[in-house]
């Protein structure tokens, strides 16, 4: 969304959610199992929070 002044408005919450989804997709594509376990999901999300 671009207001009349020409600056870009960013929704920081939406950007954070997109990053989380991206990390989960990467983890899922690298996983040997069909689905990520809840423990693995926690590892991915906590890794983002810590790093």
C-alpha distance matrix in Angstrom:
0.0 3.8 6.5 9.9 11.3 9.6 8.9 6.4 6.1 8.0 9.8 13.2 15.0 13.1 13.7 17.3 17.8 16.8 19.3 21.9 21.7 22.0 25.0 26.6 26.3 27.9 30.6 31.3 31.7 34.1 36.1 39.6 39.5 37.8 35.7 34.7 36.9 35.5 37.1 35.2 31.9 32.7 33.7 30.4 28.3 30.8 30.7 27.0 27.7 30.7 29.3
3.8 0.0 3.8 6.7 7.8 5.9 6.0 5.1 6.5 9.5 12.1 15.3 17.6 16.1 16.3 19.8 20.8 19.8 21.9 24.8 24.8 24.8 27.7 29.6 29.3 30.6 33.4 34.3 34.5 36.8 39.0 42.5 42.6 41.1 39.0 37.9 40.1 38.8 40.1 38.2 34.9 35.7 36.4 33.1 31.0 33.3 33.0 29.3 29.9 32.6 31.0
6.5 3.8 0.0 3.8 5.4 5.7 6.4 7.0 7.6 11.2 13.5 16.7 19.0 18.1 18.6 21.9 23.1 22.5 24.6 27.3 27.5 27.8 30.6 32.4 32.3 33.8 36.4 37.3 37.8 40.0 42.1 45.6 45.7 44.1 41.8 40.6 42.6 41.0 42.4 40.7 37.3 37.8 38.7 35.6 33.2 35.2 35.2 31.4 31.6 34.4 33.0
9.9 6.7 3.8 0.0 3.8 5.4 7.9 9.9 11.1 14.8 17.3 20.3 22.8 21.9 22.3 25.6 26.8 26.2 28.2 31.0 31.2 31.4 34.1 36.1 35.9 37.2 39.9 40.9 41.2 43.4 45.6 49.1 49.2 47.6 45.5 44.3 46.4 44.8 46.2 44.4 41.1 41.6 42.4 39.2 37.0 38.9 38.8 35.0 35.2 37.8 36.4
11.3 7.8 5.4 3.8 0.0 3.8 5.8 8.9 10.6 14.3 17.2 19.7 22.6 22.2 22.1 25.2 26.9 26.3 27.8 30.8 31.4 31.3 33.8 36.1 36.1 37.1 39.8 41.1 41.3 43.3 45.6 49.2 49.5 48.2 46.0 44.6 46.6 45.0 46.0 44.2 41.0 41.2 41.8 38.7 36.5 38.1 37.8 34.0 34.1 36.4 34.9
9.6 5.9 5.7 5.4 3.8 0.0 3.8 6.6 9.4 12.8 16.1 18.5 21.5 20.6 20.1 23.4 25.1 24.1 25.5 28.7 29.2 28.7 31.3 33.7 33.4 34.3 37.2 38.4 38.4 40.4 42.9 46.4 46.9 45.6 43.6 42.3 44.5 43.1 44.1 42.1 39.0 39.5 39.9 36.6 34.6 36.4 35.8 32.1 32.6 34.8 33.0
8.9 6.0 6.4 7.9 5.8 3.8 0.0 3.8 6.5 9.6 13.1 15.1 18.3 17.8 17.1 20.2 22.2 21.4 22.5 25.7 26.5 26.1 28.5 30.9 31.0 31.7 34.4 35.9 36.1 37.9 40.3 43.9 44.4 43.3 41.1 39.6 41.6 40.1 41.0 39.0 35.9 36.2 36.6 33.4 31.3 33.0 32.4 28.6 29.0 31.2 29.4
6.4 5.1 7.0 9.9 8.9 6.6 3.8 0.0 3.8 6.3 9.9 12.1 15.2 14.3 13.5 16.8 18.6 17.7 19.0 22.1 22.8 22.5 25.0 27.3 27.3 28.2 30.9 32.3 32.5 34.4 36.7 40.4 40.7 39.6 37.4 35.9 38.0 36.6 37.5 35.5 32.4 32.9 33.3 30.0 28.0 29.9 29.4 25.6 26.1 28.5 26.8
6.1 6.5 7.6 11.1 10.6 9.4 6.5 3.8 0.0 3.8 6.7 9.3 12.1 11.7 11.6 14.6 16.3 16.1 17.6 20.3 21.2 21.4 23.8 25.8 26.2 27.4 29.8 31.1 31.8 33.7 35.7 39.4 39.5 38.3 35.8 34.2 36.1 34.4 35.4 33.7 30.4 30.7 31.4 28.4 26.0 27.8 27.7 23.9 24.1 26.8 25.5
8.0 9.5 11.2 14.8 14.3 12.8 9.6 6.3 3.8 0.0 3.8 5.8 8.8 8.4 7.9 10.9 12.8 12.5 13.9 16.6 17.6 18.0 20.1 22.2 22.8 23.9 26.2 27.6 28.4 30.3 32.1 35.8 35.9 34.9 32.3 30.6 32.4 30.7 31.7 30.0 26.7 26.9 27.6 24.6 22.2 24.1 24.0 20.2 20.5 23.2 22.0
9.8 12.1 13.5 17.3 17.2 16.1 13.1 9.9 6.7 3.8 0.0 3.8 5.5 5.4 6.3 8.8 10.1 10.8 12.6 14.5 15.6 16.7 18.7 20.3 21.3 22.8 24.7 25.9 27.2 29.1 30.6 34.2 34.0 32.8 30.1 28.3 29.9 28.0 29.1 27.7 24.3 24.4 25.5 22.6 20.0 21.9 22.4 18.7 18.6 21.8 21.1
13.2 15.3 16.7 20.3 19.7 18.5 15.1 12.1 9.3 5.8 3.8 0.0 3.8 5.5 5.0 6.1 8.6 9.8 10.6 12.4 14.3 15.3 16.6 18.5 20.0 21.1 22.7 24.4 25.8 27.3 28.7 32.5 32.4 31.6 28.7 26.6 27.9 25.9 26.6 25.3 22.0 21.7 22.6 19.9 17.1 18.7 19.1 15.3 15.1 18.1 17.5
15.0 17.6 19.0 22.8 22.6 21.5 18.3 15.2 12.1 8.8 5.5 3.8 0.0 3.8 5.4 5.1 6.3 8.7 9.9 10.7 12.4 14.3 15.5 16.7 18.5 20.1 21.3 22.6 24.5 26.1 27.1 30.8 30.3 29.3 26.2 24.1 25.3 23.0 24.1 23.1 19.6 19.3 20.8 18.2 15.2 17.0 18.0 14.5 14.1 17.5 17.5
13.1 16.1 18.1 21.9 22.2 20.6 17.8 14.3 11.7 8.4 5.4 5.5 3.8 0.0 3.8 5.4 5.1 6.2 8.7 9.9 10.6 12.2 14.3 15.4 16.4 18.4 20.0 20.9 22.5 24.5 25.7 29.3 28.9 27.6 24.8 23.1 24.7 22.9 24.3 22.9 19.4 19.9 21.2 18.3 15.7 18.2 18.9 15.4 15.9 19.3 18.9
13.7 16.3 18.6 22.3 22.1 20.1 17.1 13.5 11.6 7.9 6.3 5.0 5.4 3.8 0.0 3.8 5.4 5.1 6.3 8.7 9.9 10.5 12.5 14.4 15.3 16.6 18.5 19.9 21.1 22.8 24.5 28.2 28.2 27.3 24.7 22.8 24.6 23.1 24.0 22.2 19.0 19.5 20.2 16.9 14.8 17.1 17.1 13.4 14.4 17.5 16.4
17.3 19.8 21.9 25.6 25.2 23.4 20.2 16.8 14.6 10.9 8.8 6.1 5.1 5.4 3.8 0.0 3.8 5.4 5.1 6.3 8.7 9.8 10.7 12.5 14.3 15.5 16.7 18.4 20.1 21.4 22.7 26.4 26.3 25.7 22.9 20.5 22.0 20.2 20.9 19.2 16.0 16.1 16.8 13.9 11.3 13.5 13.8 10.2 10.8 14.1 13.5
17.8 20.8 23.1 26.8 26.9 25.1 22.2 18.6 16.3 12.8 10.1 8.6 6.3 5.1 5.4 3.8 0.0 3.8 5.4 5.1 6.2 8.5 9.9 10.7 12.3 14.3 15.4 16.4 18.4 20.2 21.1 24.7 24.2 23.2 20.2 18.2 19.8 18.0 19.4 17.8 14.3 15.0 16.3 13.4 10.9 13.8 14.6 11.4 12.3 15.9 15.7
16.8 19.8 22.5 26.2 26.3 24.1 21.4 17.7 16.1 12.5 10.8 9.8 8.7 6.2 5.1 5.4 3.8 0.0 3.8 5.4 5.1 6.1 8.7 9.9 10.5 12.3 14.3 15.2 16.4 18.5 20.0 23.6 23.4 22.3 19.8 18.2 20.4 19.3 20.6 18.5 15.3 16.6 17.4 13.9 12.4 15.5 15.5 12.4 14.2 17.3 16.4
19.3 21.9 24.6 28.2 27.8 25.5 22.5 19.0 17.6 13.9 12.6 10.6 9.9 8.7 6.3 5.1 5.4 3.8 0.0 3.8 5.5 5.0 6.2 8.7 9.9 10.6 12.4 14.2 15.4 16.7 18.4 22.2 22.5 22.0 19.5 17.4 19.5 18.5 19.0 16.7 13.8 14.8 14.9 11.3 10.1 12.9 12.3 9.1 11.4 14.1 12.8
21.9 24.8 27.3 31.0 30.8 28.7 25.7 22.1 20.3 16.6 14.5 12.4 10.7 9.9 8.7 6.3 5.1 5.4 3.8 0.0 3.8 5.4 5.2 6.3 8.7 10.0 10.6 12.3 14.3 15.6 16.5 20.2 20.0 19.6 16.7 14.4 16.1 14.8 15.5 13.5 10.3 11.3 12.0 8.6 7.0 10.3 10.4 7.8 9.9 13.0 12.6
21.7 24.8 27.5 31.2 31.4 29.2 26.5 22.8 21.2 17.6 15.6 14.3 12.4 10.6 9.9 8.7 6.2 5.1 5.5 3.8 0.0 3.8 5.5 5.1 6.1 8.6 9.9 10.4 12.2 14.3 15.2 18.8 18.4 17.4 14.8 13.1 15.5 14.7 16.2 13.9 10.7 12.8 13.7 10.3 9.5 13.2 13.3 11.2 13.6 16.5 16.0
22.0 24.8 27.8 31.4 31.3 28.7 26.1 22.5 21.4 18.0 16.7 15.3 14.3 12.2 10.5 9.8 8.5 6.1 5.0 5.4 3.8 0.0 3.8 5.4 5.1 6.2 8.6 9.8 10.6 12.5 14.3 17.9 18.3 17.6 15.6 14.0 16.8 16.7 17.6 14.7 12.2 14.4 14.3 10.6 10.8 14.2 13.2 11.2 14.2 16.6 15.3
25.0 27.7 30.6 34.1 33.8 31.3 28.5 25.0 23.8 20.1 18.7 16.6 15.5 14.3 12.5 10.7 9.9 8.7 6.2 5.2 5.5 3.8 0.0 3.8 5.4 5.1 6.2 8.6 9.9 10.7 12.3 16.1 16.6 16.7 14.5 12.2 14.6 14.5 14.7 11.6 9.6 11.5 10.8 7.0 8.0 11.1 9.8 8.4 11.8 13.7 12.5
26.6 29.6 32.4 36.1 36.1 33.7 30.9 27.3 25.8 22.2 20.3 18.5 16.7 15.4 14.4 12.5 10.7 9.9 8.7 6.3 5.1 5.4 3.8 0.0 3.8 5.4 5.0 6.0 8.5 9.9 10.4 14.1 13.9 13.5 11.0 8.8 11.4 11.5 12.4 9.4 7.1 9.9 10.1 6.8 7.9 11.4 11.1 10.4 13.3 15.5 15.1
26.3 29.3 32.3 35.9 36.1 33.4 31.0 27.3 26.2 22.8 21.3 20.0 18.5 16.4 15.3 14.3 12.3 10.5 9.9 8.7 6.1 5.1 5.4 3.8 0.0 3.8 5.4 5.0 6.1 8.6 9.9 13.3 13.5 12.6 10.9 9.9 13.3 14.1 15.3 12.1 10.3 13.5 13.5 10.2 11.6 15.1 14.4 13.5 16.7 18.7 17.8
27.9 30.6 33.8 37.2 37.1 34.3 31.7 28.2 27.4 23.9 22.8 21.1 20.1 18.4 16.6 15.5 14.3 12.3 10.6 10.0 8.6 6.2 5.1 5.4 3.8 0.0 3.8 5.5 5.2 6.3 8.7 12.3 13.5 13.5 12.4 11.0 14.2 15.4 15.7 12.1 11.2 14.1 12.9 9.7 11.9 14.8 13.2 12.8 16.3 17.7 16.3
30.6 33.4 36.4 39.9 39.8 37.2 34.4 30.9 29.8 26.2 24.7 22.7 21.3 20.0 18.5 16.7 15.4 14.3 12.4 10.6 9.9 8.6 6.2 5.0 5.4 3.8 0.0 3.8 5.5 5.2 6.2 9.9 10.8 11.6 10.1 7.9 10.8 12.2 12.2 8.5 8.3 11.2 9.9 7.3 10.3 12.9 11.6 12.1 15.5 16.5 15.8
31.3 34.3 37.3 40.9 41.1 38.4 35.9 32.3 31.1 27.6 25.9 24.4 22.6 20.9 19.9 18.4 16.4 15.2 14.2 12.3 10.4 9.8 8.6 6.0 5.0 5.5 3.8 0.0 3.8 5.4 5.2 8.5 8.5 8.3 7.0 6.2 9.8 11.8 12.7 9.4 9.0 12.6 12.2 10.1 12.6 15.5 14.8 15.3 18.4 19.8 19.3
31.7 34.5 37.8 41.2 41.3 38.4 36.1 32.5 31.8 28.4 27.2 25.8 24.5 22.5 21.1 20.1 18.4 16.4 15.4 14.3 12.2 10.6 9.9 8.5 6.1 5.2 5.5 3.8 0.0 3.8 5.6 8.3 9.6 9.4 9.6 9.6 13.2 15.5 16.2 12.6 12.7 16.1 15.2 12.8 15.5 18.3 17.0 17.3 20.7 21.9 20.8
34.1 36.8 40.0 43.4 43.3 40.4 37.9 34.4 33.7 30.3 29.1 27.3 26.1 24.5 22.8 21.4 20.2 18.5 16.7 15.6 14.3 12.5 10.7 9.9 8.6 6.3 5.2 5.4 3.8 0.0 3.8 6.6 9.1 10.3 10.7 9.9 13.0 15.5 15.3 11.6 12.6 15.6 13.9 12.0 15.3 17.5 15.8 16.8 20.2 20.8 19.7
36.1 39.0 42.1 45.6 45.6 42.9 40.3 36.7 35.7 32.1 30.6 28.7 27.1 25.7 24.5 22.7 21.1 20.0 18.4 16.5 15.2 14.3 12.3 10.4 9.9 8.7 6.2 5.2 5.6 3.8 0.0 3.8 5.5 7.4 7.7 7.1 9.9 12.9 12.8 9.5 11.1 14.2 12.9 11.8 15.2 17.2 16.2 17.6 20.7 21.3 20.8
39.6 42.5 45.6 49.1 49.2 46.4 43.9 40.4 39.4 35.8 34.2 32.5 30.8 29.3 28.2 26.4 24.7 23.6 22.2 20.2 18.8 17.9 16.1 14.1 13.3 12.3 9.9 8.5 8.3 6.6 3.8 0.0 3.8 6.7 8.5 9.0 11.1 14.6 14.5 11.8 13.9 16.9 15.7 15.2 18.6 20.4 19.4 21.2 24.1 24.6 24.2
39.5 42.6 45.7 49.2 49.5 46.9 44.4 40.7 39.5 35.9 34.0 32.4 30.3 28.9 28.2 26.3 24.2 23.4 22.5 20.0 18.4 18.3 16.6 13.9 13.5 13.5 10.8 8.5 9.6 9.1 5.5 3.8 0.0 3.8 5.5 6.9 8.7 12.4 13.0 10.9 12.8 15.9 15.5 15.4 18.2 20.3 20.0 21.7 24.3 25.1 25.2
37.8 41.1 44.1 47.6 48.2 45.6 43.3 39.6 38.3 34.9 32.8 31.6 29.3 27.6 27.3 25.7 23.2 22.3 22.0 19.6 17.4 17.6 16.7 13.5 12.6 13.5 11.6 8.3 9.4 10.3 7.4 6.7 3.8 0.0 3.8 7.0 9.4 12.8 14.4 12.5 13.3 16.8 17.1 16.4 18.8 21.4 21.4 22.5 25.1 26.5 26.6
35.7 39.0 41.8 45.5 46.0 43.6 41.1 37.4 35.8 32.3 30.1 28.7 26.2 24.8 24.7 22.9 20.2 19.8 19.5 16.7 14.8 15.6 14.5 11.0 10.9 12.4 10.1 7.0 9.6 10.7 7.7 8.5 5.5 3.8 0.0 3.8 6.3 9.3 11.3 9.7 10.0 13.5 14.3 13.7 15.7 18.3 18.8 19.8 22.1 23.7 24.1
34.7 37.9 40.6 44.3 44.6 42.3 39.6 35.9 34.2 30.6 28.3 26.6 24.1 23.1 22.8 20.5 18.2 18.2 17.4 14.4 13.1 14.0 12.2 8.8 9.9 11.0 7.9 6.2 9.6 9.9 7.1 9.0 6.9 7.0 3.8 0.0 3.8 6.5 8.0 6.0 6.4 9.8 10.5 10.2 12.2 14.6 15.2 16.4 18.6 20.1 20.7
36.9 40.1 42.6 46.4 46.6 44.5 41.6 38.0 36.1 32.4 29.9 27.9 25.3 24.7 24.6 22.0 19.8 20.4 19.5 16.1 15.5 16.8 14.6 11.4 13.3 14.2 10.8 9.8 13.2 13.0 9.9 11.1 8.7 9.4 6.3 3.8 0.0 3.8 5.3 5.2 6.3 8.7 9.8 10.8 12.5 14.1 15.3 17.1 18.6 19.9 21.2
35.5 38.8 41.0 44.8 45.0 43.1 40.1 36.6 34.4 30.7 28.0 25.9 23.0 22.9 23.1 20.2 18.0 19.3 18.5 14.8 14.7 16.7 14.5 11.5 14.1 15.4 12.2 11.8 15.5 15.5 12.9 14.6 12.4 12.8 9.3 6.5 3.8 0.0 3.8 5.5 5.1 6.2 8.6 10.0 10.6 12.0 14.0 15.6 16.5 18.0 19.8
37.1 40.1 42.4 46.2 46.0 44.1 41.0 37.5 35.4 31.7 29.1 26.6 24.1 24.3 24.0 20.9 19.4 20.6 19.0 15.5 16.2 17.6 14.7 12.4 15.3 15.7 12.2 12.7 16.2 15.3 12.8 14.5 13.0 14.4 11.3 8.0 5.3 3.8 0.0 3.8 5.5 5.1 6.3 8.8 10.0 10.4 12.1 14.5 15.2 16.0 17.9
35.2 38.2 40.7 44.4 44.2 42.1 39.0 35.5 33.7 30.0 27.7 25.3 23.1 22.9 22.2 19.2 17.8 18.5 16.7 13.5 13.9 14.7 11.6 9.4 12.1 12.1 8.5 9.4 12.6 11.6 9.5 11.8 10.9 12.5 9.7 6.0 5.2 5.5 3.8 0.0 3.8 5.3 4.9 6.3 8.7 9.8 10.4 12.7 14.3 15.1 16.3
31.9 34.9 37.3 41.1 41.0 39.0 35.9 32.4 30.4 26.7 24.3 22.0 19.6 19.4 19.0 16.0 14.3 15.3 13.8 10.3 10.7 12.2 9.6 7.1 10.3 11.2 8.3 9.0 12.7 12.6 11.1 13.9 12.8 13.3 10.0 6.4 6.3 5.1 5.5 3.8 0.0 3.8 5.4 5.2 6.2 8.4 9.8 11.0 12.5 14.2 15.4
32.7 35.7 37.8 41.6 41.2 39.5 36.2 32.9 30.7 26.9 24.4 21.7 19.3 19.9 19.5 16.1 15.0 16.6 14.8 11.3 12.8 14.4 11.5 9.9 13.5 14.1 11.2 12.6 16.1 15.6 14.2 16.9 15.9 16.8 13.5 9.8 8.7 6.2 5.1 5.3 3.8 0.0 3.8 5.5 5.2 5.8 8.2 9.9 10.4 11.9 13.9
33.7 36.4 38.7 42.4 41.8 39.9 36.6 33.3 31.4 27.6 25.5 22.6 20.8 21.2 20.2 16.8 16.3 17.4 14.9 12.0 13.7 14.3 10.8 10.1 13.5 12.9 9.9 12.2 15.2 13.9 12.9 15.7 15.5 17.1 14.3 10.5 9.8 8.6 6.3 4.9 5.4 3.8 0.0 3.8 5.6 5.2 5.9 8.7 9.9 10.3 11.8
30.4 33.1 35.6 39.2 38.7 36.6 33.4 30.0 28.4 24.6 22.6 19.9 18.2 18.3 16.9 13.9 13.4 13.9 11.3 8.6 10.3 10.6 7.0 6.8 10.2 9.7 7.3 10.1 12.8 12.0 11.8 15.2 15.4 16.4 13.7 10.2 10.8 10.0 8.8 6.3 5.2 5.5 3.8 0.0 3.8 5.6 5.1 6.5 9.0 10.1 10.6
28.3 31.0 33.2 37.0 36.5 34.6 31.3 28.0 26.0 22.2 20.0 17.1 15.2 15.7 14.8 11.3 10.9 12.4 10.1 7.0 9.5 10.8 8.0 7.9 11.6 11.9 10.3 12.6 15.5 15.3 15.2 18.6 18.2 18.8 15.7 12.2 12.5 10.6 10.0 8.7 6.2 5.2 5.6 3.8 0.0 3.8 5.3 5.2 6.5 8.8 10.0
30.8 33.3 35.2 38.9 38.1 36.4 33.0 29.9 27.8 24.1 21.9 18.7 17.0 18.2 17.1 13.5 13.8 15.5 12.9 10.3 13.2 14.2 11.1 11.4 15.1 14.8 12.9 15.5 18.3 17.5 17.2 20.4 20.3 21.4 18.3 14.6 14.1 12.0 10.4 9.8 8.4 5.8 5.2 5.6 3.8 0.0 3.8 5.3 5.0 6.1 8.5
30.7 33.0 35.2 38.8 37.8 35.8 32.4 29.4 27.7 24.0 22.4 19.1 18.0 18.9 17.1 13.8 14.6 15.5 12.3 10.4 13.3 13.2 9.8 11.1 14.4 13.2 11.6 14.8 17.0 15.8 16.2 19.4 20.0 21.4 18.8 15.2 15.3 14.0 12.1 10.4 9.8 8.2 5.9 5.1 5.3 3.8 0.0 3.8 5.4 5.2 5.9
27.0 29.3 31.4 35.0 34.0 32.1 28.6 25.6 23.9 20.2 18.7 15.3 14.5 15.4 13.4 10.2 11.4 12.4 9.1 7.8 11.2 11.2 8.4 10.4 13.5 12.8 12.1 15.3 17.3 16.8 17.6 21.2 21.7 22.5 19.8 16.4 17.1 15.6 14.5 12.7 11.0 9.9 8.7 6.5 5.2 5.3 3.8 0.0 3.8 5.4 5.2
27.7 29.9 31.6 35.2 34.1 32.6 29.0 26.1 24.1 20.5 18.6 15.1 14.1 15.9 14.4 10.8 12.3 14.2 11.4 9.9 13.6 14.2 11.8 13.3 16.7 16.3 15.5 18.4 20.7 20.2 20.7 24.1 24.3 25.1 22.1 18.6 18.6 16.5 15.2 14.3 12.5 10.4 9.9 9.0 6.5 5.0 5.4 3.8 0.0 3.8 5.7
30.7 32.6 34.4 37.8 36.4 34.8 31.2 28.5 26.8 23.2 21.8 18.1 17.5 19.3 17.5 14.1 15.9 17.3 14.1 13.0 16.5 16.6 13.7 15.5 18.7 17.7 16.5 19.8 21.9 20.8 21.3 24.6 25.1 26.5 23.7 20.1 19.9 18.0 16.0 15.1 14.2 11.9 10.3 10.1 8.8 6.1 5.2 5.4 3.8 0.0 3.8
29.3 31.0 33.0 36.4 34.9 33.0 29.4 26.8 25.5 22.0 21.1 17.5 17.5 18.9 16.4 13.5 15.7 16.4 12.8 12.6 16.0 15.3 12.5 15.1 17.8 16.3 15.8 19.3 20.8 19.7 20.8 24.2 25.2 26.6 24.1 20.7 21.2 19.8 17.9 16.3 15.4 13.9 11.8 10.6 10.0 8.5 5.9 5.2 5.7 3.8 0.0
